[in-house]
């Protein structure tokens, strides 16, 4: 009975780690999308949702969901602007809180990309060593 209980706990712990990993990965992807949206909006606030979605490579519906979330968090607001190239006459602007959050997200984004870069460099070096070894997989045979 104790062994079955321990196995159940181990299985449950492994499942929770997998869920946490997935949630963490999903949260990072969401934050990356928020970062990209805010970055583009800061430079081009009068883009239409369709133009912005095309720049990001996501659907208009996905962008709309993202913009609503950013507005609910108080990071972005929509303003009427008569001189906008947007035919609806509005622009999306980062709020002061949005600008501060964008700076924090930029720092985390950059750190993640640097970590990915270092891991990729290590993997490339390991593969090169493997290929360069005498009798290794990459050795040409006559």
FENTA-V12564 format. One record per helix or strand of 3 or more residues. SS is the DSSP state (H for helix, E for strand). FROM is the first residue (numbers start at 1). LEN is the number of residues. Records with the same first field share a line. If there is no record, write none. Layout:
SS: FROM-LEN ; FROM-LEN
This chain:
H: 2-42 ; 49-8 ; 60-13 ; 96-37
E: 76-5 ; 90-5
